[in-house]
């Protein structure tokens, strides 16, 4: 049942996200490519480097190492858009980058995970990832619903604006029910998972947030873009990682660790948000753009 409900709930969430998008959101690719390219670079190169640094430094066991690899390869999620908005970040950049990375995830994530698991030495036996099947599933969940959602918004704009909050609540409730079922099914395993794994997930989220912000500053992005890139790099889509872990890798343990990441990542994210709020940067600050 979870194998069916988990992809369905994630597809509904992606559909709702697609209903918030318009083609104009992607015009940033042409007008201001530097922050988007920097975001992609940090998503695809920096995050795996951070994951491997923790794997080596903490001498992590294969299961936790595989979970870090999976999470670091997952795309950013809608949660990053929320944090970016609350931090007075560049919301247009945040939405554009989330959408772009999500659309590219079906083609990037399976290759990245399969390659890195082979480096870890576990791909052939413990965690075998069916490449074609994973790509097909991620296309159906990450791309098709976004396109459908954008088309619905275009043709039924007023209706979408009126009922979108209810759609978000419905999809979020369904996903929470699925996660509750996953936790209940694996309840006896939780104490053993929430030790070294929790520390590793917390460190990954903290380092990614810090490096995302500092990396953006390094290439002279505006203050608002720096905040957005911090959250875009630091907050991964745990739901997609759970999906791949449970339906493609067939591992309840990896799915639970991805869920754990989805919980602990909020701690450093909230701390960074509080730091940005304490700086009291006005919403209308005239910042130098990239």
RAWO-V841029 format. One record per run of one state. SS is the DSSP state (alpha for helix, beta for strand, coil for the rest). FROM is the first residue (numbers start at 0). TO is the last residue. Records with the same first field share a line. If there is no record, write none. Layout:
BEGIN
SS->FROM-TO ; FROM-TO
END
This chain:
BEGIN
coil->0-0 ; 18-21 ; 31-31 ; 57-60 ; 73-74 ; 76-76 ; 86-89 ; 120-129 ; 155-155 ; 185-185 ; 193-194 ; 218-221 ; 234-234 ; 236-236 ; 248-250 ; 279-289
alpha->1-17 ; 22-30 ; 32-56 ; 61-72 ; 77-85 ; 90-119 ; 130-154 ; 156-184 ; 186-192 ; 195-217 ; 222-233 ; 237-247 ; 251-278
beta->75-75 ; 235-235
END
